[in-house]
């Protein structure tokens, strides 16, 4: 009888203690590092559970999101953890980062500020369609609006608009990016490279760690990038006149200016604001100079995108990517080229 009572008492004690032990375990379990789900980009829900990655708990909005997150490659997961630790993961109101495309978004950073390079208002239509654009600076980032009425809508949902702006900047500038190595680490830029937009300028970095190092000293790394661009493009620069003013050298030493990671040479510093105010007018002169120099010796007779013979769909059409002329069968090939320019540029002879 004693043994039976002792066993019963022990069982009762364990049953009474078990909820307390469970509560203690739950109270010391690590809290998720993130507030927004990496997959759904919505607030995490406790009932959806968590997954562990490198000692960090990742919260989810739905149970199935954990498996999808763990299927990401390591660089992508590291990038998310880095953003979450800084309270900047996708879905946060003050910024966004697209882990699918590797674009860091919606961020204004200390350091150099660059002109707004898009020809459309983030809210409305084409710049200039309603008179002179309205220019505003947000924490070192310039934005141009078609009219003052668009500003209120932009400011009411900055995260969405910054994300759209940066996605367009990446697509616009990617084909001009001049180097194949990370400016921070020196490593070859692979398929997991991150397209980081710094104050309207695309900078390609090897991984999330390189992004963090870049952010710690953007001016230093951008100065190094500028030097590499000038070194690479100066010798074969195709114009002996300023795209805005007169002959280079007519007003002293030419001014080297970097616009969308491309070298542009001015006769004097006063020409810079004119190009920035109407880039299409002046950059088209530089594009024409590169195209005229390379057209006669263009090495391919087929379109780099479709493979169709040049001229099979009317006169070939052209783009200048950085410093290289690229010829296409038709302009319907442009969007595919801009999405992944390195794939198609690799078909041209490499310098």
N, C-alpha and C positions, 0 to 999 in steps of 0.2 A: 504493500500500500504506500509505503514511504517513497519508493522509487517511482510509482505511477504519479503520485502527487508532485514529486520533484520535476518529473518530465513535463507534466501539464503546466506547472508554474513556469518552467523554462520556455515552453512554447508560447505561453501567454506573454511573457516578457519580451520575447523576440517579436511577436506580432505587434505589441504596443510600441516597441522601439523602431520597427521598420519604417514607419512613416517619418519619424524624426530623422533617421539616418538618410532617407531619401531626400528630405528637405535640406539637410546639411550638405549633401552632395550637390544638389541643384544650386545652392547658394554660393558654392565656391567654384562652380563651373565658369570657365572663361566666357566673358561676354563677347558677342560678335564684334569684329573690328569695323564692320560696315553698317550703315543705316539703310542703304539701298541695295536691292538684289542685283548681282552682276548680270543675270540673264534677263529678268523682267524689267530692271531699272525702276522698280517700284519699292515702296517701303517694305522692309523685311517683316515677316510675321512669325512670332515665336512657335506657333503650331506647325510651321513648315519645316522646322528643324534647322540644323546647321551641318556643314561639312568642315573638316579640318584640313588646312594646307600650311605646311611649314610652321606648325605651332600656333597658327592663327585660326580662330573660328570665323567662318564665313556664313552670315545669315542669308536666308532665302525668302522669297515671297510665295513659292510653291514647292512642294516636296521634290518634284522632278527637276528643279533647277540645279540641285546639287550635282547630279550626274553630268549635266551639261557643262557646269563650271569645271569639274575635274577633268573633263575631256579636252579642255583648252591646252595649248602648249605652255611650257613653263614661263616663257617671257611674258605671255599675255596674262597669266595668273599673277606673276610678280608685279606687273604693271597695275593690275587692279588693286592688289594689296597696298602698293605704294600710294595710290590715289585715295584709297579708303582710310589709310592712316592719317592722311592730310585732310580728311573730310571733304574730298573732292571727287568721289566716285560718281559714275554716271547716274543722272537723275537728281542730283543735288540742285537746288534752285540757283546757286551762284555760278554754276559752270557745268560742263559736261565733258566726257571723254569717251570716244567710241572705240571700244576694245575690238570690234569687228574689223575696223579699217586701220587701227593703229593711229588714229588722229587724236591728239590731245586738243580739247576744245574749250571755248568760252572763257579764256583766261587772259587777263592783262598782267603783264610782268614788269618789274623794274628793268631798267636798261634801255637800249635804243628803241625809239618809236619809228615805225615805218608808215608810209602813206597807205591809205585804203586803196587797194588795187583793182577792186571789182567795178564793173561799169553799171551795176544795178543797185538800187536801194534795197536793204535787207527786208523791208516791209512792203514797199510799193513797186514802182516800175523803173524804167531806165533813168539813170542820172541825166539831168538836163531836159527831161521831158516836161518838167514843170518849172522851168527857169533854172537859175544857178543852184547847184546842190547846197544843202545845209550841212555844214561840217561840225561834228561834235567829237570831243576827246573823252574817253572813259578810261581813267587810270592807265594812261600811256597808250591807249588804243584809239586810233582815229576811225570814225565811221562817217559815211556820207549818205545823206537821205535825199530823196527826190523833193521832199517838201517838209516843212516844220510839223505838219499834221501827223507824220509817221513816227515822230519821236516818242510820243506817249505810248503808242502800242508796243514799240521796241522795249521801252523801259519797264513795261508791265510784264514782259516775258523774255528777259534777257537771255536766260539759259538756252531757250529754243533758238533764238536768233543768232547768238554767238555760235552755236553748233552749226547752223546752216552757213554762216559766213565762213567759218574755218574749213568746212567741207569743200566749199567752192574755191577757197584760196588754195587748198591742196591740189585740187584738180587743175586749177589755172597754172600753178607754179611748178608742179611736179615735173613736167617735161623740160623745164629749164634748169632743174637742179644740177649743178655743175660737177659734183664730185661723187665718187662711189664708195667713199669711206666715211666713217663717223668722225665729225670734227672734234669730238671729245676723247674717244678711245683710240681712234686710228684704225678700228676694225672695219672689215668689209661690211657694207650694208647688205644684209640678207633679206629674206622674205619676211622676217619678223621685225624689220626696222620700223621705228615709230616716226610718223610724220607729225612733228611738233610745230605748231604755229606760234611764233613769238611776235606779238604786237604787229600782226599782218604780214609776217615774213615766214616762209617755210624753212624749217631746219630739220634735216633727217638725222636721226640718232639711232644708235645700235640697239638700245634696249632701255628699260625703265631706269636702270641705274645711271645710264648716260644722260637721260632726261633730268634726273635730280642734280647731277653734276653740272649740267648746262645751266639750270636755273640758279645755281649758287653763284655763277659768275657769267651771265649772258654777254655782257659787253666784251669780256676777254675772248670768248669763243667766237663771237660774231666778227670781231676784228681779225681773228685768225682766218675765218672763212672768207672775208673780204680780200685779204692778201692772197689767198689761194686762187680766188676768182680772177684777180688782176694778173697774177703770174700766168695763169692758164690761158687767158683770152687776149692779153695785150698784144702779143706778137702778131696774131692773125686778125686783129681788129680791122673791119672792112671799110671804115669811113675816115677820110681826112678832113671832113667838115663836121661841125657841131650839128646835131639834129635840130637844134633850136636856132642857133646863131650862125656865125661865119666860120672861116677856116680855123682848124685847130692850130694853135700857136700864134694866132693873130692878136691875142690879148694876153700873152704870157704863156706860162706852162699850162697845158690842158688840165682840166679837173676830171679826175676819175670818180665816177658815181656808180653805185651798185643799185640797180632797180630790179626787183624780182629775181635776185641772184644772177643778174647779167651785168656785164660791164657796159657802161655808157660814158662817152667822153664829151665833155662840154668845153666850149671856148673860154667860159668863165663861170664863176659860181652863181651868177644871176640867172643862168638858164635853168637851174634845177626846179624852181617853183613852176615854171611854164610846163615842163615835162610832166610833173606830178599833177598839175591841173588838167592836162589833156593827154594822158599817156598814149592813147591809141594813135593820135596824130603823129607823135614823134617816134614812138617805138616802131611804127610801121616803116619808117625810113631806115632804121637799123635792120629790120627784117629784110627789106628789099635789097639792101647792100649785101647781106650774107647770101641771099638767094641768087642775086646776079653773079656773084663770084663763083658759086658752086654749081649752077645749073648745067653748064656745058659739060662738066666732068661728073655729073651725077651717075653713080655706079650701077643703079638698078633700072631694069626695064619693066618691072612689075610693082604693083602697090604693096607696101609693107604690111598692110592689114588684110586685104582681101586676096592678094596674090594675082589679081587680074592685071592684064597688060595695061600699062599707062597709055591713055588715049582710047581705050576700048569703050569708055563711057563719056566721050567728049574730051575736051582739053583737060589734062591733068590739073589737079589743084595742089596747093602747097601750104606747108607750115614751116616755120623756123623754130626748132626746139633747142633752146640755148643758143648754140652757134651753128647748128647743123640744119641744112635744108632737108626736108622730108617731103616726098611727092606721093600723091594718092590718086586713085582712079576717080574718086568723087568725094564730096564733103561729108557724105554719110559715114565715112570711115573715121572722121575726126573724133567723135565721142569715145569710140573703142580705143583709139590711140591714146587719148588723154587719160583714160582710166589706168592704163599700164604702159607708159611710154617706153620703159626700159626693155620690155619684151620685143617691141617692134624696132627700136633703135639698134638692138643687137644685130639686126639683119644688115645694117650698114657697116662698111669697113670701120674698124676701130682705130683711132689715132695711136 
